[in-house]
Amino acid sequence: MHRILTIFFTLFSTFVFAQQTTVDTISNDIILKNFISQLADPNIAPDVILSQHVIIEEPTNDLYDYLEVSLEEIRINLLSKKLEDIQYIPFTKMSKKDINDIDLGELPPEDVYFLYYQKRQVLAIYIENGKIGSFTLVPQGNGKANFVLY
């Protein structure tokens, strides 16, 4: 009887974990697609996108200016693309070759995504607590790139 219960609890916990991972992936996909969809819409102001989709821990006027300009650059890049052809690839599904120069530090890899269009990287995004934690990946002096949190 003990063995049957152990097997049952093992299967149950595996099922629950798999379901949670699937739910997280689905919700992250929705977050990403909503962000990109609004970003590609020239009728939605960058400050609206920032307030709805991006976590900004320490807001300053300079930071908002920088982020608005960054969003405008991404928007310009998206205008020439079919949104339905953008691929959202989780960090955990990337080849080692493509991510060996990325240092996530303390960031959970399951919340990092790379957006590709026709086999070219368009954007890297970190999701935190249901919002965009960062869309800025910058190279460091050690040959690695890190996300900048706002």
RAKA-V983310 format. One record per run of one state. SS is the DSSP state (alpha for helix, beta for strand, coil for the rest). FROM is the first residue (numbers start at 1). TO is the last residue. Records with the same first field share a line. If there is no record, write none. Layout:
# RAKA-V983310
SS->FROM-TO, FROM-TO
This chain:
# RAKA-V983310
coil->1-1, 40-45, 55-60, 80-82, 86-86, 94-95, 100-101, 103-108, 118-119, 129-130, 135-136, 140-144, 148-150
alpha->2-39, 46-53, 61-79, 83-85, 91-93, 96-99, 109-111
beta->54-54, 87-90, 102-102, 112-117, 120-128, 131-134, 137-139, 145-147
